[in-house]
Amino acid sequence: MNKGQQGGDEFQVAPSAAKVRVFLVDDHPVVRQGIAMLIDQEIDMCVCGEADNADDALAMINQLKPDLAIVDLSLKDSSGLELIRDLQIRDPRVVVLVLSMHDEAFYAERVMRAGARGYMTKDEGTEKVIEGIRLLLDGQVYVSDRVAAKMIGKLIGGRASTWTKVGGLTERELEVFELIGSGLGTREIAGKLHVSVKTIESHREHIKEKLGLATATELLKNAVQWMQFERKC
């Protein structure tokens, strides 16, 4: 109750502090629903909106002005990394926490460079999401224990070093490389990314050059191996 009567005079109870507004970007409705239920249980947080692709997310974030966005890297017909970069340009005030199933040691660095302030995996446990949100809003950077361990492992060598050259690809080249590894042909990739076949062919040549690959067969083999490696991490 916000208003009441006392001795014939009307009085108004002071409103509680504004809740932290969180926006969810994930192409799986069940995932969004689970995170929303978790956040809405907190007395000082609420989910103000949801989207399953980058274009809708940008438009709604511009309208709703959330304090923080939780973003997955794999979105419907779009890239989470591109969304993070666009948000940094359009509204750098929005804090970004990435929640993903992608290889942590490899992608954590990329999302931080793109402008995100935190990175965690979807299997870290729901309580970690709230912990991550609070740390980011407190001005800190958050990575999961697994991410931290893998980033340290990358510095001293090990499995991640096998794919050091992949780290030299641009974001678009990496996207094309992963689509190749997922079994898509040049025309299919061009249609998915809304670019010309010639553009994809150019990306393929740049990828081969950067990875030291001579043929399209070697490119396909390495792309498939990369996707298998990523799924195991």
C-alpha positions, 0 to 999 in steps of 0.5 A: 500500500502506497497511500493511507489515512492517518488522522484525516491527513493523507500520507504516502509511503516512501518508495523503495530503491529502484531495482537493478534492471537486467535485459536477457539476450539468448536464443533459447526461451527455456534458458531465458525463463530460468534466468528470469525466474532466478533474477526476479527472486532477488528483491533488488533486481528485475528482468526488464526485457528479453530478445533472441537476436542482436537486432531486437536486443539493440532496439529494446535496450535502447528503449528500456535502458537496462543497467545490465545485459546478460548475453549469449554468444550464439544468437538467432541469425546473429553474433553475440560478439557483434552485439557486445561491440555495438552496445559499446558504441551505442550505449557503453553505460550498459554493463555486459555479462556473457553467459555461454557454452563456448570454450571459456579460455578462448572466448573470454579474452575476446568478449572482454576486448569487445567490451563485456565485463564478465564471462561465465559458463551455463554449467557453473550453477545458477547462484553464480549468475547473481554473484556475477551480476553483483560483482559487475555492478560493483565495478569489478570484472567476473570470470568463473573459476574454470575460465580463470584456470583455463586462461592460466593454462593458456599462458603456460601451454597445454591443449589451448596452445594447439589453437593459438593461430585461431586467436589471430582470426578476426571475429568475422573470420572466426564466425566463418571458420566455425560455420565451415566446421559445422558443415555449411557450404560457401553459399549457405554461409553467405546466406546465413551472414547476409553477405555475398559468396565472393565475400565468404570466399575472401574470408576463406582465403584469409583464414587459410593464410592465417592458419597456414593451410594450403587447400580447402580440404585442410580448411574443412578438416581443421574447422571440423576439428576446432568445433569438436575441440570446442564442444569438449571444453 
